[in-house]
Structures are given as C-alpha cells and as structure tokens.
Amino acid sequence: MDEPFGALDALTRDQLQREFLSLQQRLGKTVVFVTHDLREALRLGSRIALMDAGRLVTVLPPGDFLRSSDPLAAAYVQAFGDGLDSAANRGAS
C-alpha cells in the first residue's frame, strides 16, 4: 500500500488507521505499507524499514527503531519530535 491515508484529513485518517489495525488483527495478513509519516509507521507497523537512496538502512520493531543508534534512523526520529512513544505502542495518536 503506497501512502493510502496520505491525502486524508486528520479525523478520517485516524478512523481508517483504526479500521486497518482491526482488519489486520482479524485477518492476520502481512501488508507492506509505504509512508513518510513516522507516527503512522510506528502506529501501524510491526517492523519499520528505513530506506535511503534506494538502500535499505535498517529494519526494526517500532520501539527499537525509536532507540536506534543508526545515525539516519536517529535523525529521522529527531525530525518528528516528541510523542512518538505513544504511536509506537499503537496509541491513539
């Protein structure tokens, strides 16, 4: 899925993310989900893959991604600021 919620308003996006999580839990299907929104990736993903210039930099569970020592991953986390822990715990962001 390539940024399926990217063009939606915040309320609709949140509602569809919740529905996506519910469907994913019920169906148990693997989904490759592309997003530039780290909060969305942390909320919806079981593993976060970070790519740079077509190169796979890292693949980690959400909590580990937040604490990654990889310089690019750390810079990406810093760019998104505070409040990411809630998203990584599939919070209501």
C-alpha positions as CSV (number, residue, x, y, z in Angstrom):
1,M,0.0,0.0,0.0
2,D,1.6,3.2,-1.1
3,E,0.6,6.1,1.3
4,P,-3.1,5.1,1.3
5,F,-4.0,7.6,4.0
6,G,-1.7,10.5,2.9
7,A,-4.3,12.8,1.4
8,L,-6.9,12.4,4.1
9,D,-8.0,14.9,6.8
10,A,-6.8,14.0,10.3
11,L,-10.1,12.6,11.5
12,T,-10.7,10.4,8.5
13,R,-7.1,9.3,8.6
14,D,-7.3,8.3,12.3
15,Q,-10.6,6.4,11.7
16,L,-9.2,4.5,8.7
17,Q,-6.0,3.7,10.6
18,R,-8.1,2.2,13.4
19,E,-10.1,0.2,10.9
20,F,-6.8,-1.0,9.2
21,L,-5.5,-2.2,12.6
22,S,-8.7,-4.0,13.3
23,L,-8.7,-5.8,9.9
24,Q,-5.1,-6.7,10.2
25,Q,-5.6,-8.3,13.6
26,R,-8.7,-10.2,12.4
27,L,-7.2,-11.4,9.1
28,G,-3.6,-11.9,10.1
29,K,-2.3,-10.8,6.7
30,T,1.1,-9.2,6.0
31,V,0.9,-5.8,4.4
32,V,3.8,-3.7,3.0
33,F,2.8,-0.2,3.9
34,V,4.7,2.8,2.5
35,T,4.6,6.1,4.4
36,H,6.8,9.1,5.0
37,D,4.9,9.7,8.3
38,L,6.9,8.1,11.1
39,R,3.9,8.4,13.5
40,E,1.8,6.4,11.1
41,A,4.6,3.8,10.6
42,L,5.0,3.4,14.3
43,R,1.3,3.1,14.9
44,L,0.6,0.6,12.1
45,G,3.8,-1.4,11.6
46,S,5.2,-4.4,13.4
47,R,8.6,-3.6,11.8
48,I,9.8,-0.3,10.4
49,A,12.1,-0.3,7.4
50,L,14.1,2.8,6.6
51,M,15.4,3.3,3.1
52,D,17.8,6.0,1.8
53,A,18.6,6.4,-1.9
54,G,17.2,3.0,-2.7
55,R,19.3,1.3,0.0
56,L,17.7,-0.5,3.0
57,V,19.2,1.2,6.1
58,T,17.5,-0.7,8.9
59,V,14.5,-2.9,9.8
60,L,13.4,-2.8,13.4
61,P,10.4,-3.2,15.6
62,P,8.8,0.2,16.4
63,G,10.3,0.6,19.9
64,D,13.7,-0.4,18.7
65,F,13.5,2.0,15.8
66,L,12.9,4.8,18.2
67,R,16.1,3.9,20.1
68,S,18.2,3.0,17.1
69,S,21.9,4.1,17.1
70,D,21.9,4.3,13.3
71,P,22.6,7.9,12.5
72,L,19.9,8.2,9.8
73,A,17.2,6.5,11.8
74,A,18.1,8.7,14.8
75,A,17.9,11.8,12.7
76,Y,14.5,10.7,11.3
77,V,13.2,10.2,14.8
78,Q,14.5,13.5,16.0
79,A,12.9,15.3,13.0
80,F,9.5,14.1,14.1
81,G,9.9,15.3,17.7
82,D,8.2,14.3,20.8
83,G,5.2,12.0,21.3
84,L,6.5,9.0,19.3
85,D,6.4,6.5,22.1
86,S,2.6,6.6,22.1
87,A,2.5,5.9,18.4
88,A,4.9,3.0,18.8
89,N,2.5,1.4,21.3
90,R,-0.3,1.7,18.8
91,G,-1.6,4.6,20.8
92,A,-4.5,6.8,19.7
93,S,-2.1,9.4,18.3
